[in-house]
Amino acid sequence: MTPTAIHLATTNAAETVQDSQGRSLTIRRLTALDKLRLFKAAGPVLAQNPLWLGMATLACAVTDLDGVPVPPPVNEAQIEALVSKLGDPGIAAIAAALAPPAETPSLADHAGN
């Protein structure tokens, strides 16, 4: 397997998390094509609203909710329905799972260099 194939496989790997309500959420990071489709679904005004788009991006990362497949939304109403279904507990669990890992200090940082 090539390094690119390995990177793509790990980047798009699905992960299952649980929210505070005990729901099982299968999520994956959005690809460039997924983001492009999200912009199209959001429309020209909402695609420029970073707060709205951030929440929509988290919701669109869900591929399965409690064993039921979640199709990607194709319009604003479907995005809002998905955000509503996930609620604060679901969005928080997705955000925590997709957050970049905290940087660990290197040996040089500890040495004062």
N, CA, C and O atoms as a DFTB+ gen file, in Angstrom:
452 C
 N C O
     1  1       0.856      -1.177       0.000
     2  2       0.000       0.000       0.000
     3  2       0.901       1.240       0.000
     4  3       1.892       1.298       0.728
     5  1       0.548       2.215      -0.815
     6  2       1.347       3.429      -0.923
     7  2       1.111       4.334       0.283
     8  3       0.086       4.215       0.955
     9  1       2.046       5.233       0.561
    10  2       1.827       6.170       1.671
    11  2       0.551       6.993       1.504
    12  3      -0.143       7.270       2.482
    13  1       0.245       7.380       0.275
    14  2      -0.984       8.137       0.036
    15  2      -2.214       7.310       0.363
    16  3      -3.149       7.811       0.988
    17  1      -2.225       6.064      -0.045
    18  2      -3.362       5.183       0.238
    19  2      -3.526       4.971       1.736
    20  3      -4.646       4.948       2.246
    21  1      -2.414       4.816       2.435
    22  2      -2.464       4.652       3.893
    23  2      -3.039       5.906       4.537
    24  3      -3.891       5.824       5.421
    25  1      -2.569       7.066       4.090
    26  2      -3.061       8.334       4.647
    27  2      -4.561       8.491       4.392
    28  3      -5.309       8.870       5.294
    29  1      -4.996       8.202       3.174
    30  2      -6.421       8.320       2.856
    31  2      -7.266       7.342       3.655
    32  3      -8.361       7.683       4.103
    33  1      -6.764       6.134       3.834
    34  2      -7.515       5.127       4.595
    35  2      -7.668       5.547       6.046
    36  3      -8.742       5.376       6.623
    37  1      -6.626       6.089       6.644
    38  2      -6.714       6.495       8.053
    39  2      -7.491       7.791       8.213
    40  3      -8.169       7.988       9.221
    41  1      -7.398       8.675       7.229
    42  2      -8.122       9.938       7.299
    43  2      -9.624       9.717       7.221
    44  3     -10.384      10.378       7.928
    45  1     -10.058       8.799       6.373
    46  2     -11.480       8.567       6.165
    47  2     -12.025       7.406       6.986
    48  3     -13.155       6.965       6.774
    49  1     -11.228       6.918       7.916
    50  2     -11.675       5.800       8.735
    51  2     -12.836       6.244       9.627
    52  3     -12.825       7.330      10.205
    53  1     -13.817       5.379       9.715
    54  2     -14.970       5.668      10.572
    55  2     -14.612       5.365      12.020
    56  3     -13.827       4.463      12.311
    57  1     -15.194       6.123      12.900
    58  2     -14.966       5.973      14.339
    59  2     -16.333       6.027      15.013
    60  3     -17.203       6.793      14.600
    61  1     -16.518       5.222      16.038
    62  2     -17.788       5.238      16.765
    63  2     -17.576       5.869      18.131
    64  3     -16.660       5.495      18.864
    65  1     -18.427       6.825      18.465
    66  2     -18.371       7.499      19.759
    67  2     -19.762       7.446      20.382
    68  3     -20.758       7.207      19.699
    69  1     -19.807       7.672      21.676
    70  2     -21.099       7.749      22.366
    71  2     -21.277       9.149      22.908
    72  3     -20.331       9.761      23.403
    73  1     -22.499       9.653      22.813
    74  2     -22.767      10.956      23.401
    75  2     -23.259      10.769      24.835
    76  3     -23.394       9.643      25.314
    77  1     -23.520      11.866      25.501
    78  2     -23.913      11.795      26.919
    79  2     -25.286      11.152      27.122
    80  3     -25.648      10.826      28.253
    81  1     -26.045      10.969      26.061
    82  2     -27.338      10.291      26.148
    83  2     -27.211       8.803      25.865
    84  3     -28.205       8.078      25.872
    85  1     -25.971       8.343      25.613
    86  2     -25.738       6.934      25.359
    87  2     -25.958       6.510      23.921
    88  3     -25.915       5.319      23.612
    89  1     -26.193       7.464      23.042
    90  2     -26.385       7.123      21.633
    91  2     -25.037       6.814      20.988
    92  3     -24.025       7.435      21.312
    93  1     -25.038       5.866      20.089
    94  2     -23.838       5.478      19.354
    95  2     -23.804       6.230      18.026
    96  3     -24.723       6.118      17.215
    97  1     -22.729       7.003      17.813
    98  2     -22.591       7.811      16.605
    99  2     -21.367       7.337      15.834
   100  3     -20.255       7.362      16.360
   101  1     -21.560       6.911      14.607
   102  2     -20.429       6.580      13.752
   103  2     -20.120       7.831      12.944
   104  3     -20.993       8.394      12.284
   105  1     -18.863       8.257      13.009
   106  2     -18.466       9.504      12.358
   107  2     -17.210       9.286      11.522
   108  3     -16.468       8.322      11.712
   109  1     -16.999      10.203      10.600
   110  2     -15.749      10.233       9.839
   111  2     -15.483      11.674       9.436
   112  3     -16.403      12.477       9.288
   113  1     -14.216      11.979       9.263
   114  2     -13.839      13.324       8.823
   115  2     -14.328      13.540       7.395
   116  3     -14.281      12.631       6.566
   117  1     -14.796      14.747       7.120
   118  2     -15.274      15.061       5.788
   119  2     -14.099      15.187       4.821
   120  3     -13.050      15.733       5.166
   121  1     -14.287      14.683       3.625
   122  2     -13.297      14.846       2.561
   123  2     -13.539      16.195       1.881
   124  3     -14.514      16.885       2.179
   125  1     -12.658      16.553       0.981
   126  2     -12.830      17.798       0.231
   127  2     -14.148      17.763      -0.553
   128  3     -14.862      18.764      -0.614
   129  1     -14.462      16.620      -1.144
   130  2     -15.717      16.500      -1.892
   131  2     -16.920      16.617      -0.955
   132  3     -17.917      17.247      -1.308
   133  1     -16.836      16.020       0.226
   134  2     -17.923      16.141       1.201
   135  2     -18.156      17.610       1.563
   136  3     -19.298      18.060       1.654
   137  1     -17.067      18.350       1.769
   138  2     -17.184      19.773       2.122
   139  2     -17.793      20.567       0.974
   140  3     -18.624      21.448       1.194
   141  1     -17.380      20.256      -0.248
   142  2     -17.939      20.938      -1.409
   143  2     -19.447      20.708      -1.488
   144  3     -20.211      21.635      -1.758
   145  1     -19.865      19.468      -1.250
   146  2     -21.297      19.154      -1.268
   147  2     -22.034      19.839      -0.122
   148  3     -23.189      20.236      -0.276
   149  1     -21.374      19.980       1.026
   150  2     -21.980      20.688       2.153
   151  2     -22.184      22.156       1.796
   152  3     -23.236      22.721       2.095
   153  1     -21.192      22.781       1.159
   154  2     -21.340      24.176       0.741
   155  2     -22.528      24.333      -0.202
   156  3     -23.290      25.294      -0.095
   157  1     -22.683      23.392      -1.119
   158  2     -23.795      23.432      -2.067
   159  2     -25.130      23.287      -1.336
   160  3     -26.086      24.006      -1.628
   161  1     -25.188      22.349      -0.381
   162  2     -26.423      22.127       0.380
   163  2     -26.768      23.342       1.243
   164  3     -27.941      23.677       1.410
   165  1     -25.745      23.999       1.789
   166  2     -25.963      25.150       2.665
   167  2     -26.450      26.364       1.886
   168  3     -27.205      27.184       2.407
   169  1     -26.022      26.472       0.660
   170  2     -26.381      27.644      -0.131
   171  2     -25.345      28.738       0.038
   172  3     -24.509      28.669       0.940
   173  1     -25.392      29.752      -0.825
   174  2     -24.340      30.760      -0.850
   175  2     -24.249      31.631       0.405
   176  3     -23.159      32.075       0.767
   177  1     -25.359      31.875       1.062
   178  2     -25.325      32.736       2.252
   179  2     -24.801      31.963       3.462
   180  3     -23.874      32.417       4.133
   181  1     -25.383      30.808       3.743
   182  2     -24.973      30.043       4.921
   183  2     -23.565      29.466       4.785
   184  3     -22.888      29.256       5.791
   185  1     -23.118      29.207       3.560
   186  2     -21.769      28.687       3.354
   187  2     -20.713      29.707       3.773
   188  3     -19.552      29.348       3.970
   189  1     -21.105      30.979       3.910
   190  2     -20.181      32.021       4.334
   191  2     -20.327      32.350       5.819
   192  3     -19.637      33.234       6.327
   193  1     -21.212      31.653       6.513
   194  2     -21.423      31.874       7.946
   195  2     -20.611      30.823       8.710
   196  3     -21.034      29.670       8.799
   197  1     -19.450      31.203       9.264
   198  2     -18.564      30.203       9.865
   199  2     -19.168      29.462      11.064
   200  3     -18.885      28.279      11.255
   201  1     -19.977      30.121      11.857
   202  2     -20.578      29.443      13.014
   203  2     -21.592      28.400      12.564
   204  3     -21.588      27.273      13.058
   205  1     -22.451      28.770      11.636
   206  2     -23.448      27.831      11.122
   207  2     -22.755      26.678      10.414
   208  3     -23.104      25.515      10.616
   209  1     -21.775      27.006       9.586
   210  2     -21.076      25.991       8.809
   211  2     -20.292      25.039       9.707
   212  3     -20.187      23.850       9.405
   213  1     -19.741      25.549      10.804
   214  2     -19.009      24.687      11.739
   215  2     -19.919      23.631      12.352
   216  3     -19.553      22.459      12.434
   217  1     -21.094      24.046      12.777
   218  2     -22.031      23.086      13.358
   219  2     -22.531      22.110      12.299
   220  3     -22.682      20.918      12.571
   221  1     -22.785      22.609      11.100
   222  2     -23.234      21.748      10.007
   223  2     -22.160      20.721       9.656
   224  3     -22.474      19.564       9.378
   225  1     -20.907      21.136       9.667
   226  2     -19.801      20.228       9.363
   227  2     -19.739      19.098      10.380
   228  3     -19.546      17.940      10.011
   229  1     -19.899      19.424      11.650
   230  2     -19.901      18.385      12.682
   231  2     -21.055      17.416      12.456
   232  3     -20.865      16.201      12.522
   233  1     -22.239      17.938      12.193
   234  2     -23.400      17.073      11.981
   235  2     -23.215      16.187      10.751
   236  3     -23.598      15.017      10.761
   237  1     -22.633      16.741       9.701
   238  2     -22.457      15.976       8.459
   239  2     -21.384      14.900       8.569
   240  3     -21.243      14.073       7.668
   241  1     -20.637      14.902       9.650
   242  2     -19.632      13.859       9.870
   243  2     -20.288      12.548      10.304
   244  3     -19.650      11.496      10.263
   245  1     -21.543      12.601      10.715
   246  2     -22.245      11.403      11.192
   247  2     -22.679      10.552      10.003
   248  3     -23.323      11.040       9.075
   249  1     -22.317       9.275      10.047
   250  2     -22.739       8.345       8.989
   251  2     -23.737       7.310       9.493
   252  3     -24.386       6.623       8.703
   253  1     -23.856       7.202      10.830
   254  2     -24.721       6.185      11.416
   255  2     -25.103       6.647      12.825
   256  3     -24.248       7.107      13.583
   257  1     -26.366       6.527      13.168
   258  2     -26.852       6.915      14.497
   259  2     -27.601       5.732      15.093
   260  3     -28.678       5.370      14.620
   261  1     -27.036       5.139      16.121
   262  2     -27.623       3.960      16.770
   263  2     -27.933       2.840      15.776
   264  3     -28.992       2.216      15.844
   265  1     -27.007       2.594      14.862
   266  2     -27.167       1.501      13.909
   267  2     -27.999       1.832      12.687
   268  3     -28.181       0.980      11.818
   269  1     -28.506       3.050      12.603
   270  2     -29.307       3.468      11.457
   271  2     -28.455       4.391      10.581
   272  3     -27.987       5.430      11.048
   273  1     -28.253       4.017       9.313
   274  2     -27.437       4.870       8.438
   275  2     -28.025       6.275       8.312
   276  3     -29.241       6.452       8.242
   277  1     -27.137       7.263       8.286
   278  2     -27.544       8.654       8.123
   279  2     -27.023       9.127       6.769
   280  3     -25.815       9.285       6.594
   281  1     -27.920       9.356       5.810
   282  2     -27.454       9.825       4.497
   283  2     -26.977      11.275       4.594
   284  3     -27.462      12.037       5.429
   285  1     -26.038      11.647       3.749
   286  2     -25.581      13.040       3.770
   287  2     -26.720      13.983       3.384
   288  3     -27.428      13.728       2.410
   289  1     -26.901      15.058       4.131
   290  2     -27.965      16.005       3.794
   291  2     -27.645      16.728       2.490
   292  3     -26.480      16.963       2.168
   293  1     -28.695      17.077       1.742
   294  2     -28.505      17.735       0.448
   295  2     -29.124      19.132       0.385
   296  3     -29.080      19.789      -0.655
   297  1     -29.698      19.583       1.500
   298  2     -30.232      20.944       1.522
   299  2     -30.230      21.459       2.961
   300  3     -29.969      20.713       3.905
   301  1     -30.524      22.731       3.103
   302  2     -30.488      23.383       4.409
   303  2     -31.438      22.720       5.407
   304  3     -31.075      22.529       6.568
   305  1     -32.631      22.374       4.977
   306  2     -33.611      21.763       5.878
   307  2     -33.103      20.427       6.423
   308  3     -33.283      20.133       7.605
   309  1     -32.473      19.619       5.572
   310  2     -31.943      18.330       6.029
   311  2     -30.774      18.519       6.992
   312  3     -30.627      17.752       7.943
   313  1     -29.946      19.529       6.755
   314  2     -28.840      19.811       7.672
   315  2     -29.408      20.198       9.033
   316  3     -28.967      19.689      10.064
   317  1     -30.385      21.099       9.034
   318  2     -30.979      21.541      10.294
   319  2     -31.698      20.400      11.012
   320  3     -31.662      20.329      12.240
   321  1     -32.344      19.514      10.273
   322  2     -33.008      18.365      10.888
   323  2     -31.981      17.443      11.551
   324  3     -32.234      16.910      12.631
   325  1     -30.840      17.257      10.917
   326  2     -29.793      16.415      11.492
   327  2     -29.208      17.049      12.743
   328  3     -28.985      16.362      13.739
   329  1     -28.956      18.356      12.703
   330  2     -28.452      19.058      13.890
   331  2     -29.473      18.952      15.015
   332  3     -29.102      18.736      16.169
   333  1     -30.742      19.100      14.693
   334  2     -31.792      18.991      15.700
   335  2     -31.835      17.593      16.317
   336  3     -31.990      17.445      17.529
   337  1     -31.697      16.579      15.479
   338  2     -31.733      15.197      15.964
   339  2     -30.535      14.908      16.884
   340  3     -30.678      14.222      17.896
   341  1     -29.369      15.429      16.530
   342  2     -28.171      15.204      17.342
   343  2     -28.217      16.004      18.643
   344  3     -27.804      15.514      19.694
   345  1     -28.713      17.218      18.568
   346  2     -28.785      18.071      19.744
   347  2     -27.401      18.402      20.283
   348  3     -26.382      18.027      19.702
   349  1     -27.386      19.110      21.402
   350  2     -26.112      19.490      22.018
   351  2     -25.260      18.282      22.406
   352  3     -24.047      18.311      22.201
   353  1     -25.860      17.209      22.968
   354  2     -25.025      16.056      23.348
   355  2     -24.314      15.404      22.161
   356  3     -23.140      15.045      22.256
   357  1     -25.021      15.257      21.057
   358  2     -24.419      14.639      19.874
   359  2     -23.338      15.513      19.265
   360  3     -22.255      15.032      18.932
   361  1     -23.631      16.797      19.120
   362  2     -22.658      17.727      18.541
   363  2     -21.407      17.798      19.414
   364  3     -20.293      17.841      18.893
   365  1     -21.582      17.810      20.733
   366  2     -20.429      17.867      21.639
   367  2     -19.561      16.613      21.518
   368  3     -18.333      16.701      21.533
   369  1     -20.195      15.454      21.398
   370  2     -19.438      14.206      21.266
   371  2     -18.661      14.169      19.958
   372  3     -17.519      13.711      19.922
   373  1     -19.275      14.647      18.890
   374  2     -18.606      14.683      17.587
   375  2     -17.433      15.653      17.630
   376  3     -16.341      15.337      17.157
   377  1     -17.659      16.829      18.196
   378  2     -16.599      17.833      18.276
   379  2     -15.407      17.304      19.071
   380  3     -14.258      17.519      18.685
   381  1     -15.674      16.621      20.170
   382  2     -14.586      16.074      20.985
   383  2     -13.812      15.001      20.226
   384  3     -12.588      14.921      20.328
   385  1     -14.524      14.188      19.474
   386  2     -13.865      13.109      18.734
   387  2     -13.050      13.626      17.559
   388  3     -12.017      13.050      17.221
   389  1     -13.500      14.699      16.938
   390  2     -12.810      15.223      15.763
   391  2     -11.803      16.321      16.091
   392  3     -11.104      16.809      15.202
   393  1     -11.726      16.711      17.361
   394  2     -10.777      17.753      17.750
   395  2      -9.354      17.285      17.479
   396  3      -9.033      16.113      17.680
   397  1      -8.499      18.199      17.022
   398  2      -7.115      17.788      16.783
   399  2      -6.466      17.370      18.104
   400  3      -6.772      17.934      19.155
   401  1      -5.579      16.389      18.049
   402  2      -4.935      15.948      19.284
   403  2      -4.106      17.075      19.888
   404  3      -3.503      17.878      19.176
   405  1      -4.090      17.113      21.202
   406  2      -3.293      18.124      21.894
   407  2      -1.824      17.862      21.605
   408  3      -1.363      16.721      21.619
   409  1      -1.107      18.932      21.345
   410  2       0.313      18.771      21.051
   411  2       1.053      18.432      22.342
   412  3       0.865      19.070      23.378
   413  1       1.886      17.424      22.248
   414  2       2.696      17.060      23.399
   415  2       4.023      17.782      23.288
   416  3       4.598      17.853      22.202
   417  1       4.523      18.321      24.399
   418  2       5.793      19.035      24.338
   419  2       6.933      18.087      23.950
   420  3       6.993      16.938      24.389
   421  1       7.805      18.595      23.136
   422  2       8.943      17.787      22.711
   423  2      10.046      17.835      23.766
   424  3       9.994      18.633      24.702
   425  1      11.020      16.989      23.604
   426  2      12.158      16.971      24.511
   427  2      12.873      18.307      24.507
   428  3      13.349      18.762      25.548
   429  1      12.954      18.945      23.339
   430  2      13.612      20.248      23.246
   431  2      12.864      21.306      24.066
   432  3      13.484      22.191      24.655
   433  1      11.529      21.209      24.100
   434  2      10.746      22.162      24.892
   435  2      11.085      22.018      26.383
   436  3      11.167      23.014      27.102
   437  1      11.277      20.798      26.834
   438  2      11.608      20.573      28.240
   439  2      13.043      20.981      28.568
   440  3      13.353      21.334      29.706
   441  1      13.901      20.929      27.572
   442  2      15.306      21.242      27.807
   443  2      15.558      22.743      27.795
   444  3      16.642      23.198      28.161
   445  1      14.570      23.502      27.380
   446  2      14.737      24.958      27.370
   447  2      15.428      25.463      26.127
   448  3      15.876      26.609      26.086
   449  1      15.520      24.634      25.124
   450  2      16.182      25.057      23.869
   451  2      15.254      25.836      22.999
   452  3      15.641      26.267      21.913
